[in-house]
Structure formats: structure tokens, C-alpha cells
Amino acid sequence: MATKSLLISTAFLILLSACNKKENTSTATLPEVAEHAEIETDTLQTEETSKKESIYLFNVTAKDSNDIAFVSLSDIYPVSDEKDTLVLPNIEKMGKYDAQYFTFDKNYRKRFLSKTNISETDSMFIYDYAKNKQVSFAVKNLKTAAMLNGYSSEEDWPYHNYDFMIGFEINKKYLNGFSEYYRDALVYVGKENPFSKERLKPIVWKKIAKKDYPSKALKNDDRALLKNTVTGNTYFYKTDSYEYFLQDYLDSNKIIYGRRLLVVDSKSKNVIIEKLFSQSEGTSPSPLNYENGENSVDQWTGKLFKNKPEVVFGFEYVSFGCPSISVIDKSNEEISIQCDNRH
């Protein structure tokens, strides 16, 4: 992807042969990190109750060729262009090179944790859904740091506060076995691990006849967006819980302008969620799984969170803003990934 958010939002890669294989990962204890074994389950369970409140998710950034990975929380700890000495120390006194990446002393760390409502007794949970791998870290054992964001450079000296991402650093050795560039990793910081132990499934689309797409009128706004398009291919995928229908819409050049997703309850046949993913200045439909090879996976579904219904995601590339995860529920909840997109 051309931008960092594209790297984050789109590279949902896993071997096709792994999606139906039961996998046990060993449990190990490392200094300051616990790694948890996850076992694939064949039956998708529905929670009797589900929490409707949103959840803050973040991602992991690789720091060049360094041995450090970085989790930015700047989306919930905004840094202004003003010389706010309570947010960051005096950057100019550090010098051009030392200021590009630095860890916080006690006072700045304390302010950062206070403003983000994070406690030293909290933990950071990182889940790679493509590899079905989880690790956790005690916040008290993580360094707080500031890193120059990808859209800033030495030529921007003297740096402004806004040029920095602020968050936690992690030694890359604790993330061995994760997806390349950590692109399939989600991060949560809090008291309890929100991630389910049930492995997500890459969607394997099957072409079907247009007449088999459910008869449901387009929303007014969607109809306006698609007024100059024609329908293209229609696709289908089924799990024990849901049926997934996807309809292509083509522009005048026969290029995919948008895709409409309907997720239907397998038993009642009621439409649970309806989503339209279309071309815009900051978004474009992502390729369907395996279109670009056996390792090309974007769309995922399954039980991602312990206390929420199943989810589905991976239908669009995002260059402005951040990608989101759709909860398969009448609440129509969208969980945005706080990707610290400066584009």
C-alpha cells in the first residue's frame, strides 16, 4: 500500500491451507511478556449478551530496521503544534537526531498515562488474527516513547509536537511469528483481554447467479452513489451462523466502483447488516480473497471479541482515516482502528 494506513488496513494475509487446520501454539513465559496458546474451534458460539460500547483498538508499527516495534496512542492523546511542554519536553534542546525517537522520563510518562486513562496495572494485549497468535505485556514493564511520524523528516527541523507519535515501545523479539510488518495485529490496552480464542476465518467467495442475491432495496444514499453503475459479479459465502452475499457495481469503464455486502442470519434469513464499500477520495474496494494469489487475504469473519457478536471486515482500502471492523448485529456498530493516520 502507498501509505501507512493502507499497510495497516489491507494486508490481511494467511495461507489458504491454514484456514481449516486446527492449530495449537505452545505457551511460553518470556521476560515481561506472556504468550498465550490459542486453539481453533469449529463451532462459532453466540454470546447471550453483548456489550454495545465501543472499544479502542490500535496497531503495531515497525520502526525501520531497528529492534523496536511501536504502538502509537496519539489518536487518544492528541499532540498539538503548540510548544506544550507538558506533552513533550523541549524538542529543540534535544537536537535534530536525538529527538527523532526518545523515551519518556517519569513525569511525562505519568501525564501520558493519566490523559489516556491507562494504569500501570493495565496490560497491553496484541492479537495477530491471521496467525492466531496473542501476546500480552504489563504496562508497568513497557517504556513510553515518542517517535517522529512517517510524514516528517530531518528536513522538517525544528520539529513540532504534532510531528510525533506517542505510545509504547516493544522489543520485536516478543513478536516473533507475527505477520509481516505486524499488519494483521490488533492492540488493546486495559484490564482484561477482549479478544476471543476462536480463530477468525478468511472468507472463500463463490460466484453465484445475480438472481440469488437477496431482494432488498438499496438505501437512498447508496442508490445515489450507484446511480451511474451497473451490477457485476455476485458472490456468496456461508458459515454455521451467517450467509454472506456480495454484489459488484461497475462504472462506465467496467471497473469495480463499489461492492454491497449483505449478511443474513442462516436460520431466520433476516438481513442483519448491510454495507456499501465504494470508491471515494480516501477509499477503494479491496480485492477479493485469493484473487492475487493464495496468500492474498483481505476479508475475515468470526468471533473476534469475547463479549461482542461476530465481526466481518477487510472490504476496502483506506488512505484517509482508518479502517473499521463491522459487528454483525442490528446495532450496526463499527469499531474503528486508531491507526494514527497523518495523511
Residue pairs with C-beta under 8 A, 6 or more apart in sequence:
1 7
1 9
1 10
1 11
1 317
2 319
3 319
3 341
3 343
4 61
4 150
4 339
4 341
4 343
5 318
5 319
5 320
5 321
5 322
5 323
5 339
5 341
5 343
6 317
6 318
6 319
7 181
7 183
8 59
8 183
8 322
8 323
8 337
8 339
9 316
9 317
9 318
9 322
9 323
9 337
9 339
10 183
10 286
10 298
10 314
10 317
10 323
11 179
11 180
11 181
11 183
11 184
12 129
12 130
12 183
12 184
12 202
12 297
12 298
12 299
12 300
12 314
13 130
13 179
13 180
13 183
13 184
13 295
13 296
13 297
14 130
14 131
14 179
14 184
14 202
14 295
14 297
15 294
15 295
16 202
16 204
16 290
16 294
16 295
16 297
19 201
19 202
19 204
21 40
22 39
22 40
23 38
23 39
23 40
23 132
23 199
24 37
24 39
25 35
25 37
25 38
25 132
25 133
26 37
27 35
27 36
27 37
28 35
29 35
30 174
32 137
32 138
32 141
32 142
33 135
33 136
33 137
33 174
34 135
34 136
35 133
35 134
35 135
35 136
35 174
36 134
36 135
36 136
38 132
38 133
38 134
38 197
38 199
39 197
40 132
40 198
40 199
41 197
41 198
41 199
43 240
44 198
44 239
44 240
44 241
44 302
44 303
44 310
45 198
45 303
46 241
46 309
46 310
47 306
47 307
47 308
47 309
49 307
50 307
50 308
50 309
50 329
51 307
51 308
52 331
52 333
54 333
54 335
54 336
55 188
55 194
55 305
55 335
56 76
56 188
56 189
56 338
57 186
57 187
57 188
57 325
57 335
57 336
57 337
57 338
58 71
58 72
58 73
58 75
58 167
58 186
58 187
58 188
58 189
58 337
58 338
58 339
58 340
59 71
59 182
59 185
59 186
59 187
59 337
59 338
59 339
60 69
60 70
60 71
60 126
60 170
60 175
60 178
60 182
60 185
60 187
61 69
61 70
61 71
61 72
61 147
61 165
61 182
62 69
62 70
62 172
62 181
62 182
63 69
63 70
63 101
63 147
63 169
67 171
67 172
67 173
68 169
68 170
68 171
68 172
69 169
69 170
69 171
69 172
69 175
69 182
70 145
70 147
70 165
70 167
70 168
70 169
70 170
71 124
71 167
71 168
71 169
71 170
71 187
72 147
72 165
72 166
72 167
72 340
73 112
73 116
73 118
73 166
73 167
73 168
73 189
73 338
74 164
74 165
74 166
74 167
74 340
75 322
75 338
75 339
75 340
76 116
76 338
77 112
77 115
77 116
77 166
79 87
79 88
79 161
79 162
79 164
79 166
80 87
80 161
80 162
81 160
81 161
81 162
82 161
83 90
83 161
84 161
86 111
87 108
87 111
87 161
87 166
88 108
88 146
88 161
88 164
88 166
89 105
89 108
91 99
91 158
91 159
91 161
92 99
92 158
94 102
96 154
96 157
96 158
97 154
99 148
99 159
100 147
100 148
100 154
101 145
101 146
101 147
101 148
102 145
102 146
103 143
103 144
103 145
103 169
104 112
104 143
104 144
104 145
104 146
108 144
109 144
112 118
112 144
112 166
113 119
113 120
113 139
113 144
118 139
118 189
119 139
120 139
120 140
121 139
121 140
121 191
122 139
122 189
122 190
122 191
123 136
123 137
123 138
123 139
123 189
123 190
123 191
123 193
124 136
124 137
124 139
124 142
124 168
124 170
124 187
124 188
124 189
125 134
125 135
125 136
125 187
125 188
125 189
125 190
125 193
125 194
125 195
126 134
126 135
126 136
126 137
126 170
126 175
126 178
126 185
126 186
126 187
127 133
127 134
127 185
127 186
127 188
127 195
128 134
128 177
128 178
128 179
128 182
128 184
128 185
129 184
129 186
129 199
129 200
129 300
129 304
130 179
130 184
130 200
130 297
130 300
131 177
131 178
131 179
131 184
132 199
132 200
133 177
133 178
134 193
134 195
135 174
135 175
136 193
137 168
137 170
137 174
139 168
139 189
142 168
142 169
142 170
143 168
143 169
144 166
144 167
144 168
144 169
145 166
145 167
145 168
145 169
146 164
146 165
146 166
147 164
147 165
147 167
148 159
148 163
148 164
148 165
149 163
149 164
149 165
149 340
149 342
150 342
151 342
151 343
152 159
152 163
156 163
165 340
175 182
175 185
178 184
178 185
179 185
186 195
186 337
188 194
188 195
193 306
194 305
194 306
194 307
195 304
195 305
195 306
196 303
196 304
196 305
196 306
198 302
198 303
199 302
200 300
200 301
200 302
200 303
200 304
201 239
201 300
201 301
201 302
202 289
202 297
202 299
202 300
203 237
203 244
203 289
203 299
203 300
203 301
203 312
204 237
204 289
204 290
205 235
205 236
205 237
205 246
205 288
205 289
205 299
206 235
206 236
206 237
207 233
207 234
207 235
207 236
208 234
208 235
208 236
209 234
210 231
210 234
210 247
212 234
212 236
212 245
213 234
213 245
213 247
213 262
214 245
214 262
214 264
214 271
216 262
216 271
216 274
218 226
218 260
219 274
219 276
222 260
222 276
225 258
225 276
225 278
226 249
226 257
226 258
226 276
226 278
228 251
228 252
229 249
229 250
229 251
229 257
229 258
230 249
230 250
231 247
231 248
231 249
231 250
232 247
232 248
232 249
232 250
232 254
232 256
233 248
234 245
234 246
234 247
234 248
235 245
235 246
235 247
235 248
235 288
236 243
236 244
236 245
236 246
237 243
237 244
237 246
237 301
238 244
238 266
239 266
239 301
239 302
240 266
241 265
241 266
241 310
242 263
242 264
242 265
242 266
242 272
242 301
242 310
242 328
243 263
243 264
243 265
243 266
244 261
244 262
244 263
244 264
244 301
244 312
245 261
245 262
245 263
245 264
246 259
246 260
246 261
246 262
246 288
247 259
247 260
247 262
248 256
248 258
248 259
249 256
249 257
249 258
249 259
249 260
249 278
250 256
250 257
251 257
251 279
256 285
257 278
257 279
257 285
258 276
258 277
258 278
258 279
258 285
259 276
259 277
259 278
259 285
259 315
260 274
260 275
260 276
260 277
261 273
261 274
261 275
261 276
261 277
261 312
261 315
262 271
262 273
262 274
263 271
263 272
263 273
263 274
263 312
263 328
264 270
264 271
264 272
265 272
272 328
272 329
272 330
273 312
273 326
273 327
273 328
273 329
273 330
273 332
275 315
275 326
277 283
277 285
277 315
277 316
278 285
279 285
281 320
282 318
282 319
282 320
282 321
283 316
283 317
283 318
283 319
283 320
284 316
284 317
285 315
285 316
285 317
286 298
286 299
286 314
286 315
286 316
286 317
287 296
287 298
288 298
288 299
289 296
289 297
289 298
289 299
290 296
290 297
297 314
298 314
298 315
299 312
299 313
299 314
299 315
300 311
300 312
300 313
300 314
301 310
301 311
301 312
301 313
301 328
302 310
302 311
303 310
303 311
304 310
304 311
304 325
305 311
308 327
308 329
308 333
309 327
309 328
309 329
310 327
310 328
311 325
311 326
311 327
311 328
311 335
312 325
312 326
312 328
313 323
313 324
313 325
313 326
316 323
318 341
319 343
320 341
320 343
321 341
322 336
322 337
322 338
322 339
322 341
323 336
323 337
323 339
324 334
324 335
324 336
324 337
325 334
325 335
325 336
325 337
326 333
326 334
327 333
327 334
327 335
